[in-house]
Amino acid sequence: MFDIGRLKAETGLDPQKLALLEEKVREEFKADEMMFELHYIRVLRALQKGWIDLEEALAESIKV
């Protein structure tokens, strides 16, 4: 649905860290792929803009 691949590449994070982050977000939205993608994109964009760092993204609940 969204171009997550491009956003992942733009973050500059290594694939293992991205996989860990994806797993964390997926835990929150197991049954809803669209909500997973939306929230994953929001986290990736926040990382890109420097609003949060990876440790914050992994430590905090992704739920809004």
C-alpha positions in Angstrom: 0.0 0.0 0.0 2.7 2.5 1.0 6.3 2.7 -0.3 7.9 1.5 2.9 11.0 0.3 1.1 12.0 3.8 0.1 11.4 5.1 3.6 13.4 2.4 5.2 16.3 3.1 2.8 16.1 6.8 3.6 16.5 6.3 7.3 20.0 4.9 6.8 19.5 2.3 9.6 20.9 -1.1 9.1 18.5 -3.9 8.1 18.7 -5.6 11.5 17.6 -2.5 13.4 14.8 -1.9 10.9 13.6 -5.5 11.3 13.6 -5.0 15.1 11.6 -1.8 14.8 9.2 -3.4 12.3 8.7 -6.3 14.8 7.9 -3.9 17.6 5.3 -2.0 15.5 3.8 -5.2 14.2 3.2 -6.4 17.8 0.9 -3.5 18.3 -1.1 -4.0 15.1 -1.1 -7.8 14.5 -4.5 -8.0 12.9 -4.5 -4.8 10.8 -1.9 -4.5 8.0 -3.0 -1.0 7.1 -2.7 0.3 10.6 0.7 -1.4 10.9 1.9 0.3 7.8 0.6 3.7 8.8 2.3 3.6 12.2 5.5 2.1 10.9 5.7 5.0 8.4 5.1 7.5 11.2 8.0 6.0 13.2 10.3 6.0 10.2 9.5 9.6 9.3 10.0 10.6 13.0 13.4 8.9 12.9 14.3 10.7 9.6 13.4 14.1 11.0 15.3 13.5 14.2 12.2 13.8 16.4 13.1 10.5 18.0 16.1 8.2 18.0 16.0 4.4 17.5 16.3 3.7 21.2 13.3 5.8 21.9 11.3 4.2 19.1 12.1 0.7 20.5 11.5 1.7 24.2 8.3 3.5 23.8 4.9 2.0 23.0 4.0 2.8 19.4 0.3 3.0 20.2 -1.3 6.4 19.9 
